[in-house]
Amino acid sequence: MSAIPSGISRVPNLLASQVSLRNITSTNLQLLRLQEQLSTQRRINRPSDDAIGASIVSLFDQSIERSGQRSRNLDHAGSTLGTIDAILGNITDSLRESQTIASSQVGIGADDETRAQQASVVDTIINSMFTEMNRDFAGLHLFAGGRTATRAVESFNGGFRYMGDQSGLFTDLGSAIDFPITLSGDSVAGSLSARVESDVDLDPQLTTNTLVRNLRGPAEALQGQLGTMNVTINDGVTDTVVQVDLSEAETMGDVLDKIESAIRTADPAALSGAYPTGVTLAGNRVSVNVGAPTHTITFQDGPVGTTATALGLDNFNYNTANFVNAIVTTDLDPALSDDVVLGDLTPAGGMVYGDIIIRNGGLQGILTTTATMTVGELREEVARLNIGVRVDINENNNTINFVNEVAGTIMSVAESVASGPATALGVRTTRATTLLSDFNHGRGVEIADGRTDPTTGLPDPNRNVDFRVTLSDGSTFDVDLTPSDIANVQTVVAAINAASGGLGGFVADVDPTTNGIRFTDTAGGANPISVTSLNGYAAEDLGLLDGNTGVGPPALLVGSDRAGVRVNSVFSTLIDLRESLTTNDSRGITFAGERLQTDLDRLSSSRALVGSRTRQVEREQVRLEDTTLLDTSLKSQLQDLDFVEGATRLSLLQTQLQAGLTVTAQNSGLSLLNFLG
């Protein structure tokens, strides 16, 4: 290369130098980039290296980062579920020990001293259960549902109150897993609360303060959002059509105002009286008070929505003879809500106001109701009593329930007078319609029925008499209950009254303040009324053997309340077992032992659920590892440098640079003479 290349014509030396320098610089840049790639072992170090490849690598980085976080979540979930399973195993062992104690203390060989000792063991198990329920892992309380920062259970009034919720803590474990990693208390302990379920429809009345969102009936489908409707006013000659927009109406008062204003603006003579008496409420319906015999008013749904239909106004001719559309389906049927005033409730038996007596365990509170109190205020007043009771509106939004939140205590709701507000609201624990199958925490009442003589095998009436009542003057009568007599409180009271035959002016009813079955001997005497069990356990199960007595006149026997509400929880079972062992109650020990089996079955199901979730987590971990490995491999193929190919290119670029420098050096020494010759 001692001559100027033939491809270059006569050019200035400066241009030739610039071309040579550009080529050398380009080679140097390639060498620099390649050296960086070799030192980092990456083909792509910045987006400018490969815009498309860098974009794809960025997507892989995001996927790998998400997978890393999800992998850590899965590890945490696996550890959490493993801890839960270990705790459930400890609780199961404790309950099996309790079940063994219950079995060993029934029948021959059990005495007062042994049972008292075993009661202490059960008390230790209760404390252990309390500790296990409040266990946490990495700051998460495992059995508090979604409230993992809160202890699951607290000790309250001799019992235990659940402080969590019934959901669970969710975390990102992948689209294939949609379960929480913690459990709610009911999966371990059983029921978290128990309620007095009212059987009375409180039927709140429609008022101007009723919220549109609380309308049921035909408006329920709108979910509280009204729209527009057309109103046609016929004065006997022509039709005038106006459109009413109710989309911003919040209460029925707003609805009535907007309808009346629109009609009076279009035709002042269409409605009777002065504003606001033209469109009013009549029961649970809207009344359109037409003012002149010649006028007719009709309503139709607007261009969008079904507002007229929802308000029960559509396709009905309102005139001076027909102010209200009385078709059954037009009842707006407002729902019960916190803002409803007790004075607007219309239960079948009528609303009554006064004091409600609430007892829970050893605590008692008095709730004073008034006509101006709202349902929300009633709930707040019960909460302020702080006796472990709350008030809920039922799922159908037509009545209320009183709820016992404390396992191990018994809640009762009574009256200060007969037929008071608790009866009107349907929340009294012992009322005429209370089922006897609900007595004694769901065990019901066990009567002697269908028993036969063991010798002859024939029916023996004497073996079927349940108990004997001795009045204050010494006279007696026997009560033989049949299955039809123990349907509810009303039927059993009627059967006892029928058995007495009115002897000594005897009357059986239910005491309003204690909820116990009450015997009254109006004749009175020097002795109290007494009850003796003859066969079976009816007298005991009805609370007649441990009631309060008083001499007359009138002489009284008031039985204990056997319809109190108890939380069906493992804590309740263990407390019942402890108390039965302490009081040497063989029947109570047997019942507690039977319920323990139910508790063990529930724990077994919970452990199976936890095991299933653990397996799903493990499978997801394996799948995630495979996915991450594939993403990493594809990313490496795009981003990482082929070292052999890079080393080869380095050698070529070095040769190319050396050649370029040599050629440039030679060309810089050429002159015109070299070109000419």
Order of alpha helices (4+ residues) and beta strands (2+ residues): alpha-alpha-alpha-beta-beta-beta-beta-alpha-beta-beta-beta-alpha-beta-beta-beta-alpha-beta-beta-alpha-beta-beta-beta-beta-alpha-alpha-beta-beta-alpha-beta-beta-beta-alpha-beta-beta-beta-alpha-alpha-alpha-alpha
